[in-house]
């Protein structure tokens, strides 16, 4: 059943907002000084997103001069989201699943930039490195997911220009609660999940939560499959009236036959004399391909109120990932008349990572101001060791190894003819990466009307990749120092209309040596953003409009020399509109529109080319309707997603753009009684067969999925 709550959590509102609310209620109450109002009880309007992702301190979204999107666990449940890269399909600025539906990897583009290194959990980075050593998030274990758009190095250090995605783990609750969920659907989808929380032994100073899940099913391609085991316990303890510590852990195991969703343009985007390649065709080797990944994370969060002004917060986490991957893949060019050659990915290895972030927060008040000072220091370390037996790889002496495994018919692949390849001695990689940063940020609220933000961060980053095999040994790496800045201003209108302007920076280190013999400089990003946030106090909803201009310097381009030169630039300009609100007491609308013009320099001869896989236009709308007034217990929802035309990679030989597509989704939920709920979700109702995008390869989008579920709550 649809519940009339906005899809975000609400925390205590700062004094200025609470004061504005009091005034807006009719002006019948005297307005106290800010210092006094800061001690009042929380006023919950249901219209203010409170998040710590954007500024690392709890701040209402309507007071943050940056574009933010938040998706709650309730919304994920309503839309039947089981894959992390489906989270933001109804939000602006995000290209979800640009490489199609991948059963073993989550893919995002943010504001025209890849988000491979943009994933965080509970404010700490999740490493996705070494090509295939990617930490995977489970949506069943998150309370909400925040998206901070644009550069974020001021708070997070090394980060891409497009933004960061931060998943907030489910936490213990003070009241006992539990959920048992069973799902089944097409493509042999099966899932059982349990979520139990409450006080420990009826104590009021200790709380627990245990989240567990089992899921399996087939992928989009013939013979592909995935199985997942997930368990996430947590414990929260009140050490004293001023100190709370929360322990968070997770164990996850993924195994199965991975997706090899790479297709040539001929037979997918372009016409072929042999017809269209079936989207279910597996051009890999199902009886050879396999994925076995295990990941473990354990950490804690500490909050200590030092006095009335100062608070100390600390987050720390250790993660371990172990991977075995075998995957046969096709190349992008057809061998006449209808065959394609194949290569193999062969990776075994593991990594250990450690993150810690320390923050001192000071809140001070005068009759006319409220100031929040944040001083922090963070450290992260990664140690990755793996073997590489890929059929295309760099050897220890720096030379390139390449070998085709075999060829396969695009329309009738013969898996029986396959022989496991011998790609020679493995190349051993030892990767070490460390980053230390200190930062300061200040938020100043003046006269209940203005919010000013300024911050700076210094980072020291070093990394090395030592690799060796029978041919010799080599090393690549970087050792950089970087200063990142941010600033912003916002006007808080009495009518809930708040315009803002902000500037932010990012950096991403690059391993390797340029043609001049010097190490590459970090990729440097900067963004200028202007927008307005609309959250009227008498309306249950909000709208955000943002105009952005993101530039990345030191982009690597090809000059014809053996190594690339840092002489390029990447730019992304656009407009985002996003809103969530109730049209009536029973009807809620979530809507978004994005215009993105993303371009980059490919080579000296190819300047200002469109970035592949990023559409100019995207739009979406989702309606939830609570029908309880006429049909008690029934809720329905429906959505539409428009994905505009995209361009292939320059030099790919693909001579046409990928056409736009429109997809439709729906759900129905029925509360059988206070404990039992039945629900059905259908995505891509019309089973639209479409190409989601092309770079050098082309990728089919997800087919229709139908999933039914039964939930028991207590």
C-alpha positions in Angstrom: 0.0 0.0 0.0 1.2 3.5 -0.8 2.0 5.4 2.3 1.8 9.2 2.3 5.4 10.0 3.1 8.0 11.6 0.9 10.8 9.4 -0.3 13.4 10.7 2.1 14.2 10.8 5.8 13.7 13.9 7.9 16.1 15.0 10.6 16.1 18.1 12.8 15.7 21.2 10.8 18.2 24.1 11.2 17.0 27.2 13.0 16.4 29.3 10.0 14.1 26.8 8.3 12.2 26.2 11.5 11.8 29.9 12.0 10.6 30.4 8.4 8.0 27.6 9.0 6.8 29.2 12.1 6.4 32.5 10.3 4.6 30.9 7.4 2.0 29.3 9.7 0.5 32.7 10.2 2.8 34.9 12.1 0.8 34.4 15.3 3.9 33.3 17.3 6.8 35.5 18.3 10.0 34.7 16.6 12.8 33.7 19.0 16.5 34.3 18.4 18.3 31.6 16.3 20.3 30.4 19.3 17.1 29.6 21.2 15.3 28.1 18.2 18.2 25.8 17.7 17.1 23.9 20.9 13.5 23.4 19.9 11.8 20.2 18.9 11.9 19.1 15.3 9.3 20.3 13.0 8.6 17.6 10.4 7.2 19.1 7.2 7.7 16.0 5.0 9.0 18.2 2.3 12.7 18.6 3.2 15.4 16.1 2.3 18.0 16.0 5.0 21.2 14.4 3.8 24.9 14.3 4.9 26.1 13.1 1.5 26.4 16.6 0.0 28.2 18.4 2.8 29.1 15.6 5.3 26.9 17.3 7.9 23.1 16.9 8.2 21.8 19.6 6.0 18.3 20.1 4.4 18.6 19.6 0.7 16.7 22.9 0.2 19.6 24.7 1.9 22.4 23.0 -0.2 23.7 24.9 -3.2 24.2 21.7 -5.2 21.9 19.4 -7.1 21.1 16.2 -5.1 18.8 13.2 -5.7 17.6 10.8 -3.1 15.9 7.5 -3.5 14.5 5.8 -0.4 14.1 2.1 0.4 10.4 2.5 0.1 10.7 3.8 -3.5 13.1 1.0 -4.4 10.5 -1.5 -3.0 7.6 0.1 -4.8 9.4 0.0 -8.2 10.8 -3.5 -7.6 14.4 -2.5 -7.9 16.8 -5.5 -7.6 19.8 -4.1 -9.4 21.8 -1.1 -8.1 22.0 0.5 -11.6 18.2 0.7 -11.7 18.1 3.0 -8.7 18.1 6.3 -10.5 16.0 5.4 -13.6 13.5 8.0 -12.5 15.9 10.8 -11.6 17.7 13.4 -13.6 21.3 13.5 -14.7 21.9 9.7 -14.7 22.3 7.3 -17.6 21.4 3.9 -16.2 22.6 0.7 -17.8 24.3 2.3 -20.8 25.8 -1.1 -21.6 22.5 -2.8 -21.4 21.4 -5.2 -18.6 24.6 -6.7 -17.2 23.9 -9.5 -14.6 27.3 -9.1 -13.0 28.1 -5.4 -13.1 26.3 -2.1 -12.3 26.8 0.8 -14.8 26.1 4.5 -14.5 27.0 7.7 -16.3 26.6 10.9 -14.3 26.4 14.2 -16.2 28.1 12.7 -19.1 31.0 11.1 -17.2 31.5 7.5 -16.3 30.8 6.7 -12.6 33.1 3.6 -12.3 34.9 5.2 -9.4 32.0 7.1 -8.0 30.4 4.6 -5.7 30.4 5.1 -1.9 28.6 3.4 1.0 28.0 5.2 4.3 30.4 8.0 3.1 33.4 5.8 2.4 34.6 4.8 -1.1 34.0 1.3 -2.5 36.9 0.4 -4.8 36.2 -0.7 -8.4 39.6 -1.2 -9.9 41.8 -3.6 -11.8 39.3 -3.7 -14.6 37.0 -6.3 -13.1 37.5 -6.1 -9.3 34.3 -4.2 -8.6 32.5 -4.1 -5.3 28.8 -4.7 -5.8 26.0 -3.1 -3.8 22.9 -4.9 -2.8 19.7 -2.8 -2.9 17.9 -4.9 -0.3 20.5 -3.7 2.3 20.2 0.0 1.8 18.0 2.6 3.6 18.4 5.1 0.8 20.7 6.1 -2.0 22.0 9.7 -2.4 23.4 11.1 -5.6 25.5 14.3 -5.4 25.9 15.6 -8.9 29.1 17.3 -10.1 32.6 17.3 -8.7 33.0 16.3 -5.1 36.7 16.2 -4.3 36.4 18.8 -1.6 34.9 16.1 0.7 35.7 12.8 -1.0 39.2 13.3 -2.4 39.8 11.4 -5.7 36.5 11.5 -7.6 35.2 11.8 -11.1 33.6 15.1 -12.3 30.1 13.7 -12.8 29.3 13.1 -9.1 29.2 10.5 -6.4 26.6 7.9 -5.4 26.4 7.1 -1.7 24.4 4.2 -0.4 23.2 4.4 3.2 23.1 1.0 4.9 20.0 -0.1 6.8 20.5 0.7 10.5 19.2 -0.8 13.8 15.8 0.5 15.0 14.6 1.2 18.5 11.3 -0.5 17.8 11.0 -4.2 17.0 10.2 -4.8 13.3 10.7 -7.5 10.7 10.0 -8.3 7.1 10.0 -11.6 5.2 9.9 -11.2 1.4 9.5 -13.9 -1.3 9.8 -13.1 -5.0 9.4 -15.0 -8.3 9.4 -14.0 -11.9 10.4 -14.6 -15.5 13.9 -15.6 -16.4 13.7 -18.0 -13.5 14.0 -15.2 -11.0 13.8 -16.3 -7.3 14.5 -14.3 -4.2 14.0 -14.6 -0.4 14.9 -11.7 1.8 14.6 -11.2 5.6 15.1 -8.0 7.6 14.8 -8.0 11.4 15.6 -5.2 13.8 15.0 -4.0 17.3 16.4 -3.6 20.8 18.8 -6.2 22.2 17.3 -8.1 25.1 14.8 -5.2 25.6 17.6 -2.8 26.4 17.1 0.8 25.4 20.9 1.4 24.9 21.6 -1.4 22.4 19.9 -2.2 19.1 20.5 -4.7 16.3 19.6 -5.4 12.7 20.0 -8.4 10.5 19.5 -8.3 6.8 19.8 -11.4 4.7 19.0 -12.3 1.0 19.2 -15.2 -1.5 18.6 -14.5 -5.2 19.2 -16.4 -8.4 18.0 -16.3 -12.0 18.9 -16.2 -15.6 20.5 -13.3 -17.4 19.3 -11.7 -20.7 21.6 -14.0 -22.8 21.2 -17.7 -23.4 23.1 -19.6 -20.7 23.9 -16.7 -18.5 22.9 -16.9 -14.8 23.6 -15.3 -11.5 23.3 -16.4 -7.9 23.8 -14.2 -4.8 24.0 -14.7 -1.1 24.0 -11.6 1.1 24.1 -11.1 4.9 24.4 -7.7 6.7 24.3 -7.6 10.5 24.6 -4.3 12.4 24.7 -3.3 16.1 24.2 0.2 17.6 25.3 1.0 21.1 24.8 4.1 23.3 28.1 4.1 25.1 26.9 7.2 27.0 24.4 10.0 26.7 26.9 11.7 24.4 28.5 8.8 22.5 27.0 6.3 20.1 28.8 3.7 18.0 27.3 1.6 15.2 29.0 -1.5 13.9 28.2 -2.4 10.2 29.2 -5.6 8.4 28.3 -7.4 5.2 29.1 -10.7 3.5 28.2 -11.3 -0.2 28.9 -14.1 -2.6 28.1 -13.8 -6.4 28.6 -16.7 -8.8 27.3 -17.8 -12.1 27.8 -17.3 -15.8 28.4 -13.7 -16.6 26.8 -11.7 -19.3 28.8 -11.0 -22.5 26.5 -8.4 -24.0 28.9 -7.1 -26.7 27.4 -7.1 -30.2 28.6 -5.7 -33.5 26.7 -2.8 -35.1 26.0 -5.0 -38.2 22.9 -7.0 -37.3 21.9 -4.8 -34.3 22.0 -1.1 -35.1 22.8 -1.5 -38.8 20.9 -3.8 -41.2 22.5 -7.1 -42.2 21.7 -9.4 -45.1 21.3 -12.2 -42.5 18.8 -10.2 -40.5 18.8 -9.1 -36.9 20.9 -10.8 -34.3 18.7 -12.2 -31.6 19.1 -10.1 -28.4 19.4 -13.4 -26.4 22.3 -14.6 -28.4 25.3 -15.4 -26.2 28.5 -14.7 -28.2 30.6 -15.9 -25.2 31.0 -19.5 -24.1 28.4 -20.5 -21.5 30.0 -23.8 -20.6 33.4 -22.1 -20.0 32.4 -18.6 -18.7 32.1 -18.2 -14.9 32.1 -15.6 -12.2 32.9 -16.3 -8.6 33.2 -13.2 -6.4 33.2 -13.0 -2.6 33.3 -9.7 -0.7 33.4 -8.9 3.0 33.1 -5.6 4.7 33.3 -4.6 8.4 33.4 -1.1 9.9 31.9 1.3 12.4 30.6 4.8 12.9 31.3 6.8 16.0 29.5 9.9 17.1 30.5 11.9 20.2 29.0 15.2 21.4 32.0 16.9 23.0 30.0 19.9 24.2 27.2 22.2 23.1 29.3 23.4 20.2 31.6 20.6 19.1 30.9 17.1 17.8 33.3 14.4 16.7 32.4 11.8 14.0 34.5 8.9 12.7 33.8 6.4 10.0 36.1 3.4 9.3 35.7 0.3 7.1 37.8 -2.7 6.0 36.8 -4.5 2.8 38.1 -7.7 1.2 37.2 -8.9 -2.3 38.1 -12.2 -4.0 37.5 -12.8 -7.7 37.7 -15.6 -10.2 36.6 -14.6 -13.7 36.6 -16.5 -17.0 34.8 -14.8 -19.9 35.0 -15.3 -23.6 33.9 -12.2 -25.5 33.5 -11.2 -29.2 35.3 -8.3 -30.9 33.4 -5.5 -32.5 34.1 -6.2 -36.2 32.3 -8.9 -38.3 34.4 -11.4 -40.2 32.6 -12.0 -43.6 30.1 -13.2 -44.1 28.6 -13.7 -40.6 31.3 -14.7 -38.1 33.1 -12.8 -35.4 36.4 -13.5 -33.7 36.6 -13.9 -29.9 39.0 -13.2 -27.1 39.1 -14.3 -23.4 39.3 -12.5 -20.1 41.0 -14.5 -17.4 41.5 -12.8 -14.0 42.2 -14.3 -10.5 43.0 -12.1 -7.5 41.9 -10.3 -4.4 42.1 -6.9 -2.8 42.2 -5.5 0.7 41.1 -2.0 1.4 40.8 0.3 4.4 39.0 3.7 4.7 38.8 6.1 7.6 37.2 9.5 7.8 37.5 11.8 10.8 35.3 14.9 11.3 35.1 17.7 13.8 31.9 19.8 13.5 31.3 23.0 15.3 27.9 24.8 15.3 27.7 28.3 16.6 24.9 30.8 16.7 24.3 34.5 17.1 21.1 36.5 16.9 21.6 36.9 13.2 23.8 33.9 12.1 24.2 30.2 12.3 27.6 28.8 11.4 28.6 25.2 10.8 32.4 24.5 10.6 33.6 21.2 9.3 37.3 20.1 9.7 38.2 16.6 8.5 41.0 14.2 7.7 40.6 11.0 5.7 42.8 8.1 4.6 42.2 5.3 2.2 44.4 2.4 1.1 44.1 -0.4 -1.5 46.3 -3.5 -2.0 45.3 -5.5 -5.1 47.1 -8.6 -6.3 45.9 -10.5 -9.4 47.0 -12.6 -12.3 46.1 -11.6 -15.9 45.9 -14.2 -18.6 43.7 -12.2 -21.0 44.1 -12.7 -24.7 44.8 -9.0 -25.0 47.1 -7.6 -22.4 50.3 -5.7 -21.6 53.2 -8.0 -20.8 55.9 -7.5 -18.2 58.4 -6.0 -20.7 55.8 -3.4 -21.8 55.0 -5.1 -25.1 51.4 -6.0 -26.1 50.1 -9.6 -26.3 47.1 -10.3 -28.6 45.6 -13.6 -29.7 42.2 -14.4 -31.1 40.7 -17.5 -29.4 38.4 -18.6 -32.3 35.5 -17.3 -34.4 31.8 -17.9 -33.9 28.7 -17.6 -36.0 26.7 -14.5 -35.0 23.3 -16.2 -35.8 24.0 -19.8 -34.7 27.0 -20.0 -32.4 28.4 -23.5 -32.0 29.7 -23.8 -28.4 30.8 -27.4 -28.9 33.7 -26.4 -31.2 35.3 -24.3 -28.4 38.7 -25.3 -27.0 39.9 -23.6 -23.8 42.7 -21.2 -24.9 46.3 -21.2 -23.9 47.3 -17.5 -23.5 50.8 -18.2 -22.1 52.3 -17.4 -18.8 50.2 -15.2 -16.6 51.1 -11.6 -15.8 51.2 -10.9 -12.1 50.0 -7.5 -10.9 50.7 -5.9 -7.5 48.8 -2.7 -7.1 49.2 -0.3 -4.1 47.2 2.9 -3.8 47.1 5.4 -0.9 45.4 8.7 -0.4 45.5 11.1 2.5 43.5 14.3 2.7 42.6 17.1 5.0 39.7 19.5 4.4 37.8 22.4 5.9 34.3 23.6 5.0 32.2 26.4 6.4 28.5 27.0 6.1 27.2 30.4 7.1 23.5 31.3 7.3 22.8 35.0 7.6 19.6 36.8 8.5 17.5 33.7 7.8 17.9 34.6 4.1 21.3 33.7 2.8 23.5 30.6 2.9 27.1 30.8 2.0 29.5 27.8 1.5 33.2 27.7 1.1 35.7 24.8 1.4 39.2 23.6 0.5 41.0 20.3 0.6 44.5 19.1 0.2 45.2 15.5 -0.9 48.4 13.5 -1.3 47.9 10.5 -3.6 50.3 7.8 -4.7 49.8 4.5 -6.5 52.0 1.9 -8.1 51.2 -1.1 -10.4 54.1 -3.5 -10.6 53.6 -6.3 -13.1 55.9 -9.1 -14.2 55.9 -12.3 -16.2 58.4 -14.4 -18.2 59.1 -11.5 -20.5 60.3 -9.1 -17.8 58.9 -6.6 -15.3 57.5 -3.0 -15.5 55.9 -0.5 -13.2 53.4 2.3 -13.6 52.1 4.7 -11.1 51.6 8.2 -9.9 52.5 10.4 -7.0 50.5 13.6 -6.9 49.4 16.4 -4.6 46.2 18.3 -5.2 44.3 21.3 -3.9 40.5 21.3 -4.4 38.1 24.2 -3.8 34.4 24.8 -3.6 32.1 27.7 -3.0 28.4 28.5 -3.1 25.7 30.9 -2.2 21.9 30.5 -1.8 19.0 32.8 -1.1 16.2 31.3 1.0 13.0 32.7 -0.2 10.0 33.1 2.1 7.8 31.5 -0.6 10.0 28.4 -0.7 11.8 29.4 -3.9 15.6 29.4 -3.3 18.0 30.2 -6.1 21.7 29.2 -5.8 25.1 29.4 -7.5 28.0 27.1 -6.8 31.5 26.2 -8.0 33.3 22.9 -7.3 36.4 20.9 -8.4 37.5 17.3 -8.7 40.6 15.4 -9.6 41.4 11.8 -10.8 45.0 10.6 -10.9 46.2 8.8 -14.0 48.9 6.1 -14.1 51.5 6.2 -16.8 54.1 8.3 -18.6 53.5 10.8 -21.3 55.5 11.3 -24.5 57.7 13.8 -22.7 58.9 11.2 -20.2 57.0 12.8 -17.3 54.2 11.2 -15.3 50.7 12.1 -16.3 49.1 14.9 -14.3 45.7 14.2 -12.7 42.5 14.8 -14.6 41.2 18.0 -13.2 37.4 18.8 -13.3 35.5 22.0 -12.5 31.9 22.8 -12.4 29.8 26.0 -12.4 26.2 25.3 -11.4 23.2 27.6 -11.1 19.8 26.5 -10.1 16.7 27.0 -8.0 15.1 24.7 -5.4 11.3 25.0 -4.9 9.8 23.6 -1.8 6.8 25.6 -0.7 5.9 25.1 2.9 2.3 24.4 2.2 3.0 21.9 -0.6 4.0 18.2 0.0 6.8 18.1 -2.5 9.8 19.8 -4.1 11.3 20.7 -7.5 14.9 21.3 -8.4 16.1 23.0 -11.5 19.9 23.0 -12.3 22.0 24.3 -15.1 25.6 23.0 -15.1 28.8 23.4 -17.0 31.5 20.7 -16.2 35.0 20.7 -17.7 37.7 18.2 -17.4 41.3 19.2 -18.3 44.3 16.9 -19.0 42.2 14.4 -20.9 44.3 11.8 -22.7 44.2 12.0 -26.5 45.9 10.0 -29.3 48.5 11.9 -31.4 49.8 9.0 -33.4 52.7 8.4 -31.0 53.0 5.1 -29.1 51.7 6.8 -25.9 48.8 9.3 -25.4 49.3 13.0 -24.7 47.4 15.0 -22.0 46.2 17.7 -24.4 42.5 17.1 -24.5 39.4 18.4 -22.8 36.1 16.9 -21.9 33.0 19.1 -21.5 29.5 18.5 -20.4 26.8 21.2 -20.3 23.1 20.7 -19.6 19.9 21.3 -17.7 18.2 19.1 -15.1 14.7 19.3 -13.8 13.5 17.0 -11.1 10.4 16.9 -8.8 8.7 14.7 -6.3 5.3 15.6 -4.8 1.7 14.8 -4.2 -0.8 16.1 -6.8 -3.7 15.0 -4.5 -3.8 13.3 -1.2 -3.7 9.9 -3.0 -1.6 10.7 -6.1 2.1 11.1 -6.0 4.3 12.1 -9.0 8.0 11.7 -9.6 9.2 13.4 -12.7 12.6 14.3 -14.3 14.1 15.8 -17.4 17.7 16.0 -18.5 19.5 17.7 -21.4 23.2 16.9 -21.7 25.6 18.0 -24.3 28.8 16.0 -23.5 31.8 16.3 -25.8 35.5 15.4 -25.8 38.7 15.6 -27.8 39.5 12.1 -29.2 42.7 13.0 -31.1 44.5 15.9 -32.7 42.3 15.3 -35.7 39.0 14.7 -33.8 38.0 17.6 -31.6 34.7 18.3 -29.9 33.2 14.9 -30.6 30.0 13.7 -28.9 30.6 11.4 -25.9 29.1 8.0 -26.8 26.2 6.5 -24.8 25.1 9.8 -23.4 21.8 11.1 -24.9 21.0 14.8 -25.4 17.5 14.3 -23.9 16.1 12.0 -21.2 12.7 12.2 -19.5 10.7 10.1 -17.0 7.6 10.2 -14.9 6.2 7.8 -12.3 2.8 8.0 -10.8 1.7 6.3 -7.5 -2.0 6.1 -6.8 -3.3 5.0 -3.4 -6.8 3.6 -4.1 -7.6 2.8 -0.5 -10.5 5.3 -0.5 -12.4 3.2 -3.0 -10.6 -0.2 -2.9 -9.1 -0.6 0.6 -5.5 -1.9 0.5 -4.9 -1.4 -3.3 -2.1 0.8 -4.7 -1.0 1.1 -8.3 1.8 2.8 -10.1 2.9 3.4 -13.6 6.0 5.0 -15.2 7.3 6.0 -18.6 11.0 6.5 -19.5 12.3 8.3 -22.6 15.9 7.8 -23.6 17.0 10.0 -26.5 19.4 9.4 -29.4 23.0 8.6 -28.6 26.1 8.6 -30.8 28.7 5.8 -31.2 32.4 6.3 -30.5 34.3 8.3 -33.1 36.4 6.0 -35.3 34.2 3.0 -34.6 33.0 2.8 -38.2 29.4 3.0 -37.0 27.7 5.5 -39.4 24.4 6.3 -37.6 23.1 7.3 -34.2 21.3 5.0 -31.9 17.6 5.8 -32.1 15.6 6.9 -29.1 13.3 4.6 -27.2 10.3 4.9 -24.8 9.8 2.3 -22.1 6.8 1.7 -19.8 6.7 0.2 -16.3 3.9 -0.6 -13.9 3.1 -2.1 -10.5 0.2 -3.1 -8.3 0.3 -3.7 -4.6 -2.4 -5.1 -2.3 -2.4 -5.1 1.5 -4.2 -8.4 2.3 -4.2 -7.4 6.0 -2.0 -5.5 8.4 0.8 -8.0 7.9 0.6 -9.4 4.4 1.2 -7.6 1.1 1.2 -8.9 -2.4 2.8 -7.0 -5.3 3.6 -7.4 -8.9 6.0 -5.3 -11.0 6.4 -5.2 -14.8 9.2 -3.4 -16.4 9.3 -2.7 -20.2 5.7 -3.7 -20.4 5.6 -3.8 -24.2 8.8 -5.9 -24.3 10.5 -3.3 -26.5 13.5 -4.6 -28.3 16.0 -1.8 -28.5 19.7 -0.9 -28.6 20.6 0.9 -25.4 23.7 2.4 -26.9 26.8 1.9 -29.0 30.5 2.8 -28.6 32.7 0.4 -30.6 30.2 -2.3 -29.7 26.4 -2.2 -29.5 24.3 -3.2 -26.5 20.7 -4.4 -26.2 18.5 -3.0 -23.5 16.7 -5.1 -20.9 13.7 -7.1 -22.1 10.4 -7.3 -20.2 10.6 -8.5 -16.6 7.6 -9.6 -14.5 8.2 -10.2 -10.8 5.6 -11.1 -8.2 6.3 -10.8 -4.5 4.7 -11.6 -1.1 5.8 -9.7 2.0 5.0 -10.4 5.6 5.7 -7.7 8.2 5.6 -7.8 11.9 
